[in-house]
Amino acid sequence: MPEIADDEPPPLPVLEDHRRAGRAWVALGGSGEVDAYLLADLVDGNAHVEQVSVHPRAARRGVGRALIEHVAGWAAARGMPALTLTTFADVPWNAPYYERCGFRRLAESELTPGLREIRAREATHGLDRWPRVCMRRDLPAVT
């Protein structure tokens, strides 16, 4: 999947929109360099993990998981019932990884209108060349 690996990060205006909306998080390394980032959107009343990127130097250190846990707490504190995402089904650091983070694969009948729209948009960008899934992680209610 070199086309995916070589994909550019989102353009600066997109990153700025997420930052301004309070839905962008960054994990810094010991020298202040960016080790990872996570962008989230709001989809059908849930926090949707739009993008998680971890620099190879920080891989397998729990940095991505820590960002996901942070966003889960952020979403739960705002009364959101779940985190959702779309990802590649068979890539080890995609769906299998997210399953270890508490996500489950959604059946077609469980897809919300917003998730269906995201999947359609992904298909127009050619991402359906490889099997993709929608996933959901239910969040505890915060009282």
N, CA, C and O atoms as a GROMACS GRO file, in nm:
protein
  572
    1MET      N    1   0.081  -0.119   0.000
    1MET     CA    2   0.000   0.000   0.000
    1MET      C    3   0.086   0.126   0.000
    1MET      O    4   0.064   0.216   0.081
    2PRO      N    5   0.184   0.133  -0.090
    2PRO     CA    6   0.272   0.251  -0.091
    2PRO      C    7   0.197   0.381  -0.117
    2PRO      O    8   0.240   0.487  -0.071
    3GLU      N    9   0.085   0.374  -0.191
    3GLU     CA   10   0.008   0.495  -0.217
    3GLU      C   11  -0.042   0.557  -0.087
    3GLU      O   12  -0.047   0.679  -0.074
    4ILE      N   13  -0.078   0.473   0.008
    4ILE     CA   14  -0.128   0.520   0.138
    4ILE      C   15  -0.011   0.572   0.221
    4ILE      O   16  -0.020   0.678   0.282
    5ALA      N   17   0.096   0.495   0.225
    5ALA     CA   18   0.213   0.535   0.306
    5ALA      C   19   0.271   0.668   0.259
    5ALA      O   20   0.322   0.745   0.340
    6ASP      N   21   0.264   0.694   0.129
    6ASP     CA   22   0.321   0.817   0.074
    6ASP      C   23   0.223   0.933   0.073
    6ASP      O   24   0.256   1.042   0.026
    7ASP      N   25   0.102   0.910   0.124
    7ASP     CA   26   0.000   1.015   0.122
    7ASP      C   27   0.044   1.133   0.208
    7ASP      O   28   0.100   1.115   0.316
    8GLU      N   29   0.020   1.252   0.158
    8GLU     CA   30   0.056   1.374   0.229
    8GLU      C   31  -0.037   1.394   0.349
    8GLU      O   32  -0.151   1.348   0.346
    9PRO      N   33   0.010   1.463   0.452
    9PRO     CA   34  -0.080   1.498   0.563
    9PRO      C   35  -0.186   1.596   0.513
    9PRO      O   36  -0.172   1.654   0.406
   10PRO      N   37  -0.290   1.615   0.592
   10PRO     CA   38  -0.393   1.711   0.551
   10PRO      C   39  -0.332   1.850   0.530
   10PRO      O   40  -0.233   1.884   0.594
   11PRO      N   41  -0.391   1.928   0.440
   11PRO     CA   42  -0.340   2.065   0.418
   11PRO      C   43  -0.352   2.150   0.544
   11PRO      O   44  -0.436   2.124   0.630
   12LEU      N   45  -0.268   2.250   0.553
   12LEU     CA   46  -0.267   2.337   0.672
   12LEU      C   47  -0.403   2.396   0.706
   12LEU      O   48  -0.437   2.402   0.824
   13PRO      N   49  -0.483   2.442   0.609
   13PRO     CA   50  -0.616   2.494   0.647
   13PRO      C   51  -0.704   2.389   0.717
   13PRO      O   52  -0.781   2.423   0.807
   14VAL      N   53  -0.694   2.265   0.675
   14VAL     CA   54  -0.772   2.158   0.740
   14VAL      C   55  -0.723   2.137   0.882
   14VAL      O   56  -0.802   2.124   0.975
   15LEU      N   57  -0.590   2.133   0.898
   15LEU     CA   58  -0.534   2.118   1.033
   15LEU      C   59  -0.575   2.235   1.122
   15LEU      O   60  -0.610   2.217   1.238
   16GLU      N   61  -0.570   2.355   1.066
   16GLU     CA   62  -0.607   2.474   1.143
   16GLU      C   63  -0.755   2.471   1.181
   16GLU      O   64  -0.791   2.510   1.292
   17ASP      N   65  -0.841   2.425   1.091
   17ASP     CA   66  -0.984   2.413   1.124
   17ASP      C   67  -1.005   2.319   1.243
   17ASP      O   68  -1.084   2.348   1.332
   18HIS      N   69  -0.935   2.206   1.243
   18HIS     CA   70  -0.946   2.112   1.355
   18HIS      C   71  -0.892   2.173   1.484
   18HIS      O   72  -0.951   2.158   1.591
   19ARG      N   73  -0.779   2.243   1.473
   19ARG     CA   74  -0.720   2.306   1.592
   19ARG      C   75  -0.815   2.411   1.648
   19ARG      O   76  -0.842   2.414   1.769
   20ARG      N   77  -0.866   2.496   1.562
   20ARG     CA   78  -0.956   2.602   1.605
   20ARG      C   79  -1.082   2.545   1.670
   20ARG      O   80  -1.135   2.604   1.764
   21ALA      N   81  -1.131   2.432   1.620
   21ALA     CA   82  -1.251   2.369   1.674
   21ALA      C   83  -1.223   2.290   1.801
   21ALA      O   84  -1.315   2.238   1.864
   22GLY      N   85  -1.094   2.279   1.841
   22GLY     CA   86  -1.059   2.204   1.961
   22GLY      C   87  -1.062   2.054   1.940
   22GLY      O   88  -1.085   1.977   2.034
   23ARG      N   89  -1.038   2.012   1.816
   23ARG     CA   90  -1.044   1.869   1.785
   23ARG      C   91  -0.914   1.822   1.717
   23ARG      O   92  -0.917   1.739   1.626
   24ALA      N   93  -0.802   1.874   1.763
   24ALA     CA   94  -0.670   1.831   1.717
   24ALA      C   95  -0.580   1.818   1.838
   24ALA      O   96  -0.573   1.907   1.922
   25TRP      N   97  -0.510   1.706   1.846
   25TRP     CA   98  -0.420   1.682   1.959
   25TRP      C   99  -0.286   1.634   1.905
   25TRP      O  100  -0.279   1.564   1.804
   26VAL      N  101  -0.180   1.673   1.974
   26VAL     CA  102  -0.044   1.640   1.933
   26VAL      C  103   0.030   1.580   2.051
   26VAL      O  104   0.015   1.626   2.165
   27ALA      N  105   0.108   1.477   2.024
   27ALA     CA  106   0.198   1.419   2.125
   27ALA      C  107   0.340   1.459   2.086
   27ALA      O  108   0.386   1.431   1.975
   28LEU      N  109   0.409   1.522   2.179
   28LEU     CA  110   0.546   1.567   2.153
   28LEU      C  111   0.646   1.470   2.212
   28LEU      O  112   0.622   1.410   2.317
   29GLY      N  113   0.759   1.454   2.143
   29GLY     CA  114   0.868   1.372   2.192
   29GLY      C  115   0.953   1.451   2.292
   29GLY      O  116   0.925   1.567   2.320
   30GLY      N  117   1.054   1.386   2.343
   30GLY     CA  118   1.139   1.446   2.444
   30GLY      C  119   1.208   1.574   2.402
   30GLY      O  120   1.236   1.659   2.486
   31SER      N  121   1.236   1.589   2.275
   31SER     CA  122   1.303   1.709   2.225
   31SER      C  123   1.205   1.811   2.169
   31SER      O  124   1.245   1.909   2.106
   32GLY      N  125   1.075   1.787   2.191
   32GLY     CA  126   0.975   1.880   2.144
   32GLY      C  127   0.926   1.855   2.003
   32GLY      O  128   0.842   1.931   1.952
   33GLU      N  129   0.975   1.750   1.938
   33GLU     CA  130   0.930   1.718   1.803
   33GLU      C  131   0.794   1.647   1.810
   33GLU      O  132   0.762   1.582   1.910
   34VAL      N  133   0.716   1.660   1.705
   34VAL     CA  134   0.585   1.594   1.700
   34VAL      C  135   0.606   1.445   1.676
   34VAL      O  136   0.662   1.405   1.574
   35ASP      N  137   0.559   1.365   1.772
   35ASP     CA  138   0.565   1.219   1.757
   35ASP      C  139   0.437   1.165   1.696
   35ASP      O  140   0.440   1.064   1.626
   36ALA      N  141   0.324   1.231   1.722
   36ALA     CA  142   0.196   1.181   1.672
   36ALA      C  143   0.093   1.292   1.680
   36ALA      O  144   0.108   1.390   1.752
   37TYR      N  145  -0.014   1.274   1.601
   37TYR     CA  146  -0.128   1.366   1.612
   37TYR      C  147  -0.256   1.289   1.586
   37TYR      O  148  -0.255   1.184   1.523
   38LEU      N  149  -0.365   1.345   1.635
   38LEU     CA  150  -0.498   1.289   1.614
   38LEU      C  151  -0.592   1.403   1.579
   38LEU      O  152  -0.593   1.507   1.646
   39LEU      N  153  -0.671   1.383   1.475
   39LEU     CA  154  -0.776   1.477   1.435
   39LEU      C  155  -0.910   1.409   1.454
   39LEU      O  156  -0.927   1.293   1.415
   40ALA      N  157  -1.005   1.479   1.512
   40ALA     CA  158  -1.139   1.423   1.532
   40ALA      C  159  -1.244   1.514   1.470
   40ALA      O  160  -1.227   1.636   1.461
   41ASP      N  161  -1.351   1.452   1.427
   41ASP     CA  162  -1.468   1.524   1.377
   41ASP      C  163  -1.587   1.484   1.463
   41ASP      O  164  -1.577   1.394   1.546
   42LEU      N  165  -1.697   1.550   1.442
   42LEU     CA  166  -1.823   1.513   1.506
   42LEU      C  167  -1.911   1.451   1.398
   42LEU      O  168  -1.942   1.515   1.298
   43VAL      N  169  -1.951   1.326   1.419
   43VAL     CA  170  -2.031   1.253   1.321
   43VAL      C  171  -2.145   1.184   1.393
   43VAL      O  172  -2.124   1.094   1.475
   44ASP      N  173  -2.265   1.225   1.361
   44ASP     CA  174  -2.385   1.161   1.416
   44ASP      C  175  -2.384   1.157   1.568
   44ASP      O  176  -2.426   1.058   1.628
   45GLY      N  177  -2.337   1.264   1.630
   45GLY     CA  178  -2.337   1.273   1.776
   45GLY      C  179  -2.222   1.204   1.846
   45GLY      O  180  -2.217   1.199   1.968
   46ASN      N  181  -2.130   1.150   1.768
   46ASN     CA  182  -2.013   1.081   1.824
   46ASN      C  183  -1.886   1.154   1.785
   46ASN      O  184  -1.884   1.233   1.690
   47ALA      N  185  -1.780   1.128   1.859
   47ALA     CA  186  -1.648   1.177   1.819
   47ALA      C  187  -1.595   1.077   1.717
   47ALA      O  188  -1.586   0.957   1.744
   48HIS      N  189  -1.560   1.126   1.601
   48HIS     CA  190  -1.509   1.041   1.494
   48HIS      C  191  -1.360   1.065   1.477
   48HIS      O  192  -1.318   1.178   1.450
   49VAL      N  193  -1.281   0.961   1.494
   49VAL     CA  194  -1.136   0.971   1.478
   49VAL      C  195  -1.109   0.977   1.327
   49VAL      O  196  -1.116   0.876   1.257
   50GLU      N  197  -1.080   1.096   1.280
   50GLU     CA  198  -1.057   1.118   1.138
   50GLU      C  199  -0.919   1.070   1.096
   50GLU      O  200  -0.903   1.009   0.991
   51GLN      N  201  -0.820   1.098   1.179
   51GLN     CA  202  -0.682   1.063   1.144
   51GLN      C  203  -0.600   1.046   1.270
   51GLN      O  204  -0.605   1.130   1.361
   52VAL      N  205  -0.525   0.938   1.277
   52VAL     CA  206  -0.422   0.920   1.379
   52VAL      C  207  -0.293   0.891   1.303
   52VAL      O  208  -0.288   0.797   1.223
   53SER      N  209  -0.191   0.968   1.326
   53SER     CA  210  -0.062   0.945   1.262
   53SER      C  211   0.046   0.945   1.369
   53SER      O  212   0.055   1.035   1.452
   54VAL      N  213   0.129   0.841   1.363
   54VAL     CA  214   0.241   0.827   1.458
   54VAL      C  215   0.369   0.818   1.376
   54VAL      O  216   0.380   0.736   1.285
   55HIS      N  217   0.465   0.902   1.409
   55HIS     CA  218   0.594   0.898   1.340
   55HIS      C  219   0.661   0.764   1.370
   55HIS      O  220   0.649   0.713   1.481
   56PRO      N  221   0.732   0.705   1.273
   56PRO     CA  222   0.797   0.575   1.298
   56PRO      C  223   0.887   0.572   1.420
   56PRO      O  224   0.900   0.468   1.485
   57ARG      N  225   0.951   0.685   1.453
   57ARG     CA  226   1.041   0.684   1.570
   57ARG      C  227   0.964   0.662   1.701
   57ARG      O  228   1.022   0.622   1.802
   58ALA      N  229   0.833   0.688   1.698
   58ALA     CA  230   0.751   0.673   1.820
   58ALA      C  231   0.662   0.551   1.815
   58ALA      O  232   0.582   0.528   1.906
   59ALA      N  233   0.674   0.472   1.708
   59ALA     CA  234   0.588   0.354   1.693
   59ALA      C  235   0.612   0.253   1.804
   59ALA      O  236   0.723   0.238   1.856
   60ARG      N  237   0.504   0.184   1.840
   60ARG     CA  238   0.507   0.075   1.938
   60ARG      C  239   0.546   0.123   2.078
   60ARG      O  240   0.604   0.048   2.156
   61ARG      N  241   0.515   0.248   2.108
   61ARG     CA  242   0.542   0.304   2.241
   61ARG      C  243   0.415   0.348   2.311
   61ARG      O  244   0.421   0.405   2.420
   62GLY      N  245   0.300   0.323   2.250
   62GLY     CA  246   0.172   0.359   2.312
   62GLY      C  247   0.130   0.503   2.290
   62GLY      O  248   0.035   0.549   2.353
   63VAL      N  249   0.199   0.573   2.202
   63VAL     CA  250   0.167   0.714   2.180
   63VAL      C  251   0.030   0.729   2.112
   63VAL      O  252  -0.051   0.811   2.154
   64GLY      N  253   0.006   0.650   2.009
   64GLY     CA  254  -0.123   0.655   1.941
   64GLY      C  255  -0.236   0.615   2.034
   64GLY      O  256  -0.342   0.678   2.035
   65ARG      N  257  -0.215   0.511   2.113
   65ARG     CA  258  -0.316   0.466   2.208
   65ARG      C  259  -0.344   0.574   2.311
   65ARG      O  260  -0.459   0.595   2.350
   66ALA      N  261  -0.240   0.643   2.356
   66ALA     CA  262  -0.260   0.750   2.454
   66ALA      C  263  -0.345   0.863   2.394
   66ALA      O  264  -0.430   0.919   2.463
   67LEU      N  265  -0.324   0.896   2.268
   67LEU     CA  266  -0.406   0.997   2.204
   67LEU      C  267  -0.552   0.950   2.193
   67LEU      O  268  -0.644   1.028   2.216
   68ILE      N  269  -0.571   0.825   2.158
   68ILE     CA  270  -0.707   0.770   2.150
   68ILE      C  271  -0.774   0.776   2.287
   68ILE      O  272  -0.891   0.813   2.297
   69GLU      N  273  -0.702   0.738   2.391
   69GLU     CA  274  -0.760   0.742   2.526
   69GLU      C  275  -0.793   0.885   2.566
   69GLU      O  276  -0.895   0.910   2.631
   70HIS      N  277  -0.708   0.978   2.529
   70HIS     CA  278  -0.735   1.119   2.560
   70HIS      C  279  -0.864   1.164   2.492
   70HIS      O  280  -0.948   1.229   2.554
   71VAL      N  281  -0.879   1.131   2.366
   71VAL     CA  282  -0.998   1.170   2.292
   71VAL      C  283  -1.122   1.099   2.347
   71VAL      O  284  -1.230   1.158   2.351
   72ALA      N  285  -1.106   0.975   2.391
   72ALA     CA  286  -1.220   0.905   2.453
   72ALA      C  287  -1.266   0.980   2.577
   72ALA      O  288  -1.386   0.996   2.598
   73GLY      N  289  -1.173   1.024   2.661
   73GLY     CA  290  -1.209   1.102   2.779
   73GLY      C  291  -1.272   1.235   2.743
   73GLY      O  292  -1.369   1.278   2.806
   74TRP      N  293  -1.217   1.300   2.642
   74TRP     CA  294  -1.270   1.428   2.594
   74TRP      C  295  -1.414   1.410   2.547
   74TRP      O  296  -1.502   1.490   2.583
   75ALA      N  297  -1.439   1.306   2.468
   75ALA     CA  298  -1.573   1.282   2.414
   75ALA      C  299  -1.671   1.244   2.525
   75ALA      O  300  -1.784   1.293   2.527
   76ALA      N  301  -1.630   1.158   2.615
   76ALA     CA  302  -1.718   1.115   2.724
   76ALA      C  303  -1.756   1.235   2.812
   76ALA      O  304  -1.871   1.246   2.855
   77ALA      N  305  -1.660   1.322   2.838
   77ALA     CA  306  -1.688   1.440   2.920
   77ALA      C  307  -1.789   1.534   2.854
   77ALA      O  308  -1.851   1.615   2.922
   78ARG      N  309  -1.804   1.523   2.724
   78ARG     CA  310  -1.900   1.605   2.650
   78ARG      C  311  -2.030   1.531   2.620
   78ARG      O  312  -2.113   1.577   2.542
   79GLY      N  313  -2.045   1.414   2.683
   79GLY     CA  314  -2.169   1.339   2.669
   79GLY      C  315  -2.183   1.260   2.541
   79GLY      O  316  -2.293   1.216   2.507
   80MET      N  317  -2.075   1.242   2.469
   80MET     CA  318  -2.082   1.164   2.345
   80MET      C  319  -2.082   1.016   2.380
   80MET      O  320  -2.005   0.972   2.465
   81PRO      N  321  -2.167   0.939   2.316
   81PRO     CA  322  -2.178   0.797   2.352
   81PRO      C  323  -2.068   0.708   2.296
   81PRO      O  324  -2.049   0.597   2.345
   82ALA      N  325  -1.995   0.754   2.194
   82ALA     CA  326  -1.900   0.662   2.130
   82ALA      C  327  -1.793   0.738   2.052
   82ALA      O  328  -1.807   0.856   2.019
   83LEU      N  329  -1.686   0.663   2.024
   83LEU     CA  330  -1.587   0.702   1.924
   83LEU      C  331  -1.614   0.616   1.802
   83LEU      O  332  -1.646   0.498   1.815
   84THR      N  333  -1.600   0.674   1.684
   84THR     CA  334  -1.610   0.596   1.562
   84THR      C  335  -1.488   0.624   1.476
   84THR      O  336  -1.415   0.722   1.499
   85LEU      N  337  -1.466   0.538   1.378
   85LEU     CA  338  -1.358   0.558   1.282
   85LEU      C  339  -1.380   0.466   1.164
   85LEU      O  340  -1.460   0.372   1.171
   86THR      N  341  -1.310   0.494   1.056
   86THR     CA  342  -1.303   0.403   0.942
   86THR      C  343  -1.157   0.369   0.923
   86THR      O  344  -1.069   0.451   0.949
   87THR      N  345  -1.130   0.246   0.876
   87THR     CA  346  -0.992   0.203   0.865
   87THR      C  347  -0.982   0.084   0.772
   87THR      O  348  -1.082   0.029   0.728
   88PHE      N  349  -0.860   0.045   0.743
   88PHE     CA  350  -0.836  -0.074   0.662
   88PHE      C  351  -0.859  -0.199   0.746
   88PHE      O  352  -0.812  -0.208   0.860
   89ALA      N  353  -0.931  -0.294   0.690
   89ALA     CA  354  -0.973  -0.413   0.764
   89ALA      C  355  -0.857  -0.505   0.800
   89ALA      O  356  -0.854  -0.560   0.911
   90ASP      N  357  -0.763  -0.522   0.710
   90ASP     CA  358  -0.664  -0.629   0.727
   90ASP      C  359  -0.522  -0.582   0.757
   90ASP      O  360  -0.432  -0.665   0.770
   91VAL      N  361  -0.501  -0.453   0.768
   91VAL     CA  362  -0.367  -0.402   0.798
   91VAL      C  363  -0.346  -0.413   0.950
   91VAL      O  364  -0.427  -0.359   1.026
   92PRO      N  365  -0.241  -0.481   0.995
   92PRO     CA  366  -0.226  -0.506   1.139
   92PRO      C  367  -0.233  -0.383   1.228
   92PRO      O  368  -0.285  -0.391   1.340
   93TRP      N  369  -0.181  -0.269   1.182
   93TRP     CA  370  -0.184  -0.150   1.266
   93TRP      C  371  -0.310  -0.068   1.243
   93TRP      O  372  -0.318   0.047   1.286
   94ASN      N  373  -0.409  -0.124   1.174
   94ASN     CA  374  -0.537  -0.058   1.153
   94ASN      C  375  -0.645  -0.134   1.230
   94ASN      O  376  -0.641  -0.133   1.353
   95ALA      N  377  -0.739  -0.199   1.165
   95ALA     CA  378  -0.853  -0.260   1.237
   95ALA      C  379  -0.810  -0.353   1.350
   95ALA      O  380  -0.866  -0.342   1.459
   96PRO      N  381  -0.714  -0.443   1.330
   96PRO     CA  382  -0.676  -0.529   1.444
   96PRO      C  383  -0.622  -0.449   1.563
   96PRO      O  384  -0.647  -0.484   1.678
   97TYR      N  385  -0.548  -0.342   1.535
   97TYR     CA  386  -0.499  -0.256   1.642
   97TYR      C  387  -0.614  -0.188   1.715
   97TYR      O  388  -0.618  -0.187   1.838
   98TYR      N  389  -0.709  -0.132   1.638
   98TYR     CA  390  -0.821  -0.063   1.701
   98TYR      C  391  -0.908  -0.159   1.782
   98TYR      O  392  -0.967  -0.119   1.882
   99GLU      N  393  -0.916  -0.283   1.739
   99GLU     CA  394  -0.989  -0.382   1.821
   99GLU      C  395  -0.922  -0.399   1.956
   99GLU      O  396  -0.989  -0.414   2.058
  100ARG      N  397  -0.791  -0.397   1.958
  100ARG     CA  398  -0.719  -0.407   2.086
  100ARG      C  399  -0.740  -0.281   2.171
  100ARG      O  400  -0.721  -0.285   2.292
  101CYS      N  401  -0.780  -0.170   2.107
  101CYS     CA  402  -0.809  -0.045   2.178
  101CYS      C  403  -0.957  -0.035   2.217
  101CYS      O  404  -1.001   0.071   2.262
  102GLY      N  405  -1.033  -0.141   2.200
  102GLY     CA  406  -1.172  -0.144   2.245
  102GLY      C  407  -1.276  -0.114   2.139
  102GLY      O  408  -1.395  -0.106   2.170
  103PHE      N  409  -1.236  -0.098   2.014
  103PHE     CA  410  -1.331  -0.075   1.906
  103PHE      C  411  -1.384  -0.209   1.855
  103PHE      O  412  -1.318  -0.312   1.868
  104ARG      N  413  -1.502  -0.206   1.797
  104ARG     CA  414  -1.557  -0.325   1.732
  104ARG      C  415  -1.599  -0.288   1.589
  104ARG      O  416  -1.635  -0.174   1.561
  105ARG      N  417  -1.592  -0.386   1.502
  105ARG     CA  418  -1.632  -0.365   1.363
  105ARG      C  419  -1.784  -0.355   1.356
  105ARG      O  420  -1.856  -0.432   1.421
  106LEU      N  421  -1.832  -0.262   1.277
  106LEU     CA  422  -1.977  -0.244   1.262
  106LEU      C  423  -2.026  -0.321   1.140
  106LEU      O  424  -1.963  -0.322   1.034
  107ALA      N  425  -2.141  -0.383   1.158
  107ALA     CA  426  -2.208  -0.446   1.044
  107ALA      C  427  -2.267  -0.336   0.957
  107ALA      O  428  -2.291  -0.224   1.004
  108GLU      N  429  -2.291  -0.367   0.833
  108GLU     CA  430  -2.349  -0.269   0.740
  108GLU      C  431  -2.477  -0.208   0.796
  108GLU      O  432  -2.501  -0.089   0.779
  109SER      N  433  -2.559  -0.289   0.861
  109SER     CA  434  -2.687  -0.241   0.915
  109SER      C  435  -2.669  -0.144   1.032
  109SER      O  436  -2.764  -0.075   1.069
  110GLU      N  437  -2.549  -0.138   1.091
  110GLU     CA  438  -2.524  -0.049   1.204
  110GLU      C  439  -2.467   0.086   1.162
  110GLU      O  440  -2.450   0.175   1.246
  111LEU      N  441  -2.438   0.104   1.035
  111LEU     CA  442  -2.377   0.229   0.991
  111LEU      C  443  -2.477   0.342   0.998
  111LEU      O  444  -2.591   0.330   0.952
  112THR      N  445  -2.433   0.453   1.054
  112THR     CA  446  -2.515   0.574   1.062
  112THR      C  447  -2.505   0.648   0.930
  112THR      O  448  -2.416   0.619   0.849
  113PRO      N  449  -2.594   0.743   0.906
  113PRO     CA  450  -2.585   0.820   0.782
  113PRO      C  451  -2.449   0.888   0.763
  113PRO      O  452  -2.396   0.890   0.652
  114GLY      N  453  -2.393   0.943   0.870
  114GLY     CA  454  -2.263   1.009   0.859
  114GLY      C  455  -2.151   0.913   0.823
  114GLY      O  456  -2.063   0.947   0.744
  115LEU      N  457  -2.153   0.794   0.881
  115LEU     CA  458  -2.051   0.695   0.847
  115LEU      C  459  -2.066   0.648   0.703
  115LEU      O  460  -1.966   0.626   0.634
  116ARG      N  461  -2.189   0.634   0.658
  116ARG     CA  462  -2.211   0.596   0.517
  116ARG      C  463  -2.156   0.704   0.424
  116ARG      O  464  -2.097   0.674   0.320
  117GLU      N  465  -2.175   0.828   0.462
  117GLU     CA  466  -2.123   0.939   0.381
  117GLU      C  467  -1.970   0.938   0.377
  117GLU      O  468  -1.910   0.960   0.272
  118ILE      N  469  -1.908   0.913   0.491
  118ILE     CA  470  -1.761   0.905   0.497
  118ILE      C  471  -1.711   0.793   0.408
  118ILE      O  472  -1.616   0.811   0.332
  119ARG      N  473  -1.775   0.676   0.417
  119ARG     CA  474  -1.732   0.562   0.335
  119ARG      C  475  -1.748   0.593   0.186
  119ARG      O  476  -1.662   0.556   0.106
  120ALA      N  477  -1.856   0.661   0.149
  120ALA     CA  478  -1.875   0.697   0.009
  120ALA      C  479  -1.764   0.792  -0.037
  120ALA      O  480  -1.711   0.777  -0.147
  121ARG      N  481  -1.730   0.888   0.046
  121ARG     CA  482  -1.623   0.983   0.013
  121ARG      C  483  -1.489   0.910   0.000
  121ARG      O  484  -1.411   0.939  -0.090
  122GLU      N  485  -1.463   0.815   0.091
  122GLU     CA  486  -1.340   0.737   0.083
  122GLU      C  487  -1.334   0.658  -0.047
  122GLU      O  488  -1.228   0.647  -0.109
  123ALA      N  489  -1.447   0.603  -0.087
  123ALA     CA  490  -1.451   0.525  -0.212
  123ALA      C  491  -1.417   0.612  -0.332
  123ALA      O  492  -1.349   0.566  -0.424
  124THR      N  493  -1.464   0.736  -0.332
  124THR     CA  494  -1.433   0.825  -0.445
  124THR      C  495  -1.284   0.859  -0.450
  124THR      O  496  -1.232   0.896  -0.555
  125HIS      N  497  -1.215   0.846  -0.337
  125HIS     CA  498  -1.071   0.870  -0.332
  125HIS      C  499  -0.990   0.743  -0.357
  125HIS      O  500  -0.868   0.745  -0.348
  126GLY      N  501  -1.059   0.634  -0.390
  126GLY     CA  502  -0.989   0.510  -0.423
  126GLY      C  503  -0.949   0.423  -0.306
  126GLY      O  504  -0.876   0.326  -0.324
  127LEU      N  505  -0.994   0.456  -0.188
  127LEU     CA  506  -0.953   0.378  -0.071
  127LEU      C  507  -1.016   0.239  -0.068
  127LEU      O  508  -0.970   0.152   0.006
  128ASP      N  509  -1.120   0.216  -0.147
  128ASP     CA  510  -1.184   0.085  -0.149
  128ASP      C  511  -1.105  -0.018  -0.230
  128ASP      O  512  -1.151  -0.131  -0.249
  129ARG      N  513  -0.988   0.020  -0.277
  129ARG     CA  514  -0.901  -0.080  -0.341
  129ARG      C  515  -0.862  -0.187  -0.241
  129ARG      O  516  -0.825  -0.298  -0.279
  130TRP      N  517  -0.870  -0.154  -0.113
  130TRP     CA  518  -0.840  -0.248  -0.005
  130TRP      C  519  -0.962  -0.254   0.086
  130TRP      O  520  -1.032  -0.153   0.100
  131PRO      N  521  -0.990  -0.368   0.149
  131PRO     CA  522  -1.109  -0.378   0.236
  131PRO      C  523  -1.104  -0.277   0.351
  131PRO      O  524  -1.002  -0.262   0.418
  132ARG      N  525  -1.219  -0.207   0.372
  132ARG     CA  526  -1.230  -0.108   0.478
  132ARG      C  527  -1.348  -0.142   0.568
  132ARG      O  528  -1.442  -0.209   0.526
  133VAL      N  529  -1.341  -0.095   0.691
  133VAL     CA  530  -1.448  -0.117   0.787
  133VAL      C  531  -1.473   0.011   0.866
  133VAL      O  532  -1.386   0.098   0.878
  134CYS      N  533  -1.595   0.021   0.917
  134CYS     CA  534  -1.629   0.123   1.015
  134CYS      C  535  -1.623   0.056   1.151
  134CYS      O  536  -1.660  -0.060   1.166
  135MET      N  537  -1.576   0.130   1.251
  135MET     CA  538  -1.562   0.075   1.385
  135MET      C  539  -1.621   0.172   1.487
  135MET      O  540  -1.634   0.292   1.461
  136ARG      N  541  -1.656   0.117   1.603
  136ARG     CA  542  -1.716   0.196   1.709
  136ARG      C  543  -1.663   0.147   1.844
  136ARG      O  544  -1.644   0.028   1.867
  137ARG      N  545  -1.640   0.243   1.932
  137ARG     CA  546  -1.605   0.213   2.071
  137ARG      C  547  -1.702   0.289   2.158
  137ARG      O  548  -1.700   0.412   2.162
  138ASP      N  549  -1.787   0.216   2.230
  138ASP     CA  550  -1.882   0.279   2.321
  138ASP      C  551  -1.806   0.340   2.439
  138ASP      O  552  -1.708   0.284   2.487
  139LEU      N  553  -1.854   0.454   2.484
  139LEU     CA  554  -1.791   0.526   2.595
  139LEU      C  555  -1.879   0.520   2.718
  139LEU      O  556  -2.002   0.519   2.706
  140PRO      N  557  -1.819   0.517   2.835
  140PRO     CA  558  -1.900   0.519   2.958
  140PRO      C  559  -1.967   0.655   2.974
  140PRO      O  560  -1.910   0.759   2.939
  141ALA      N  561  -2.087   0.653   3.028
  141ALA     CA  562  -2.156   0.779   3.057
  141ALA      C  563  -2.087   0.846   3.175
  141ALA      O  564  -2.057   0.782   3.276
  142VAL      N  565  -2.063   0.974   3.161
  142VAL     CA  566  -2.001   1.052   3.269
  142VAL      C  567  -2.112   1.126   3.341
  142VAL      O  568  -2.192   1.196   3.278
  143THR      N  569  -2.115   1.111   3.472
  143THR     CA  570  -2.220   1.179   3.550
  143THR      C  571  -2.161   1.290   3.634
  143THR      O  572  -2.235   1.357   3.707
   0.00000   0.00000   0.00000
